[in-house]
Amino acid sequence: MKENITYIYNSIISWTTTHGFKIAIIILGTYVLNKIIYRFISKIVRITVVADKNSSKEAEFQREDTIIHIFTSTIRVAIFVTAGLMILEEVGLMITPILASVGIIGLAFGFGGQYLIRDLISGLFIILENQYRIGDMIKFESISGIVEEITLRKTTIRDMDGTVHHIPHGEIKYISNFSKDFARVNFEIGVAYKSNLEHVISVINRVGNELFEDTFWKEAVIEPPQFLRVNNFADSAIMIKIVGDTKPLRQMEVTGELRKRLKIAFDKEGIEIPFPQSVIHQIQ
C-alpha cells in the first residue's frame, strides 16, 4: 500500500516538474504574448492610420480603437487556439488526429467556407474604408442601433429595445451611419393657417438660438436649429421644416429638447399647432 502511495506521489511530482511546469509556462507565455501583441498593434495603428481631415480627434480615436480591437481579437483567437493545442499535447492527448479531423471537417464544410471568405473580405473593406466604428449608430435594412463590436466576420449592434443583432459582413449591401462627423436635427412642425409666418419664423429661430446658447446643450449643438422653409401645405396645417447640426449621437436628445421648448414658446406666443379637422357643410 505504501509502495503504491509512494509511486503515485512520485508520478505526480514527476508530471508536475515536467508537463505541469510546461503548461504553466504556456499559460504565462500566452498571457504575456497577448499583452505584448495588444501594445504592439496599438502603437502601429496609432502611427500608421491616416487621419481623416474632416473627422474630430474623438472620432479618429474611436476609429483607431475599432481597428485595434478587430486585429487584437483576431490574433488573440489564434494565440489561444495554439496554446490550447500545446496544453492538450502536454496532458497526453495526441493533437495530430485532432488536426486531421479539423481538416476533414473543413473539407466537408468547404462549400460553406465561401460565405466565410465573403464575410472576411467584406469586413476588411468596412474597416479600411472606415464605414463605421464601435460606438456609432447605424442602420442596416430595418435594424438600427449602436455598434457594440466589430470582428472581421460580423458586426454586433444593440437596438433601442436592447436586442442584440449579429450581422455577417457578407450580408451587408449598404449601411446608414448616423454618427459620421456630425448629425442633424431635421423635422417638421405644423402651424395653423391663420398664423403669422414671420412671427412663427422669429419664434423658431429664437428658440433654436436659446438652445444653442444654453450652458448644458451648447456642447451638443454645432449649428443652432433654424427655420429652413415652408415644406408643405397640409390639410390642416402649414408644415415648417427646421434643421440644425449636432454632435454625433446627440441629435435625438437635442430634437426632443427643441420640440419641448417650441411647444412652450408657441403656447406663450399664441401660435396654434393644429390637429386634423373635418369641415362638414349641411345643405338645407
Phi, psi and omega in degrees: 000314180296324180295322178295316179298317180296320180295315179297317180299314181295324179295318179296315179298316181297316181295320181295319183283345179250281183292318180299319178295319179296320179297318178299319178295320179297315180297314179296317179297322178297316180297312182294317180296321178299317179295317180297315181300317181299314181294320181296311180296320180301314181294317181298315182294316180299328183276317191271334182292125181280128182288143174275122185296340180270355183260150177283169178297321179298319180293322179292319176298321179297318178296314180296319178298323178296314180296317179299316181298318183295310184290321180292321179294323178294313180293324180300320178299315180298319180295315182294321179296315179298315179297320179298318178295321178294321178293319178300322179293322179290329178291334179123359179276138178279118184275345180299313175298326179296316179295322178296320178296319178298320178296319178295317178297321178298321177292321180297325180259022182301324179297319179288342181296333180296328178290323177296316179297320178299317179297317183294316180294316178298319178297322179296318179292323177300318181291311184295324181274357177055046181293321174200167185226169174298131182099346179285154171261122183231166176228128176237111186054245182263003183255129176225149180171190181267135178287120180261330182204144173230126170243179178294338185262325188210165174242137179248123178234151177244123183277182185292341177274357181090001179284135180264131180242131177253119186242113174297138185297330180293342180275348186277117176262323175207153180227135173260124182253118181270006190235009187277112175070304177204166176237180187214135165284126185206099180207169178247150173224139182262139175234158184292152181297335181280355184291148172279111187297322179298321177294316179300315181297317181295322179293316180299313181295322179296315180296320178297318178293321178297321177295318180296325183271353179295135184303320183285321189265346186294334178287340181266339186257127177268310176235131183298138176299132184220162173299133178253309182191166167279114191271332183192154169257098182276178183299320186239001186205157169270122185268121182256129177268130180236132179223156176186151183265144178228170172294152179306139177073002181256358188295325183291314181290325177294318178299317178297317179293321180294317178300317180299314182292324178294320179298316179296315181294319179296321178297318181292324184270358179074026178268125185270132170259102190283162173245160182304134181227152176240135177256122182250123179258122179265124180266122180283000000 
